[in-house]
Amino acid sequence: MGVPQRPARLGLLILDSIDLPHRAIAGDYEQLFRNLFKAGGHEIVPVDVKRQTLPAHDECDGWIIPGSRQSVVDDDSWIAQLRTWTRQALEAQVPLAGVCFGHQLIAAEVGAQVGPAPGGWNIGVVDYEVTDSPPWLTLPSHYSLIASHQDQVLTVSSDMELMATAATCPVGAFTVGSNVMCIQGHPEFVPPLAASLYKSRIERIGLDAVEKALASLEQQLDRHDVAHWLLQTIYQGSPA
């Protein structure tokens, strides 16, 4: 099934900002997602979660919950409010796309465990093995995305359908029902941005790990295919 011709109105919950000088490479999160979805003329509606009231769930066709440098288990008030909003969205079967932090947050709200990855930082291009295709999509056997995370989803709850796995990230992607898809990797990231971020974190991550991650950025990415899957899931769950 292809994506319908009608452009989607996509709500983007802004949870963080990419620091300078990295932001100068490809823009902040809003620009990264605008670039990712620009081919279909889709409207991106940004909402700054830390400064604005969380919106009504029906204001957009679906919502993207992207990355953040913070952990889902942090006790910040904005995270608690976002978790309540997300739980209500899940109960109302609102179409959602979770990316990195959003992937972990949705998993936590459906009963999965989220915590530090046993192997430490997971960076570079990760090859994910597709374990199951949701009924509304035909997926390849593998896909590759840029990763950058310390925490990850550690278990699969009964509400989740595992979609993809990797050696360093067993829960690489999952769906909930027919209207929620979550991806640990970053389809919005481009290699120059990832390289800049990794180089700035050598003291935190370690030189060997960063050098391996930088070398992996030469690999082909499937970021636009993954964006299509997220968009198709939002169309699948949203009213015509």
Secondary structure as UniProt FT lines:
FT   STRAND          9..14
FT   TURN            20..22
FT   HELIX           23..26
FT   HELIX           29..37
FT   HELIX           38..40
FT   STRAND          43..48
FT   TURN            49..51
FT   HELIX           57..59
FT   STRAND          62..65
FT   TURN            72..73
FT   HELIX           77..91
FT   TURN            92..93
FT   STRAND          96..99
FT   HELIX           101..109
FT   TURN            110..111
FT   STRAND          114..116
FT   TURN            118..119
FT   STRAND          122..130
FT   TURN            135..136
FT   STRAND          142..149
FT   STRAND          151..153
FT   TURN            158..159
FT   STRAND          161..166
FT   TURN            167..168
FT   STRAND          169..176
FT   TURN            177..179
FT   STRAND          180..183
FT   TURN            187..188
FT   HELIX           191..199
FT   TURN            200..201
FT   HELIX           202..205
FT   HELIX           207..216
FT   TURN            217..218
FT   HELIX           223..237
//
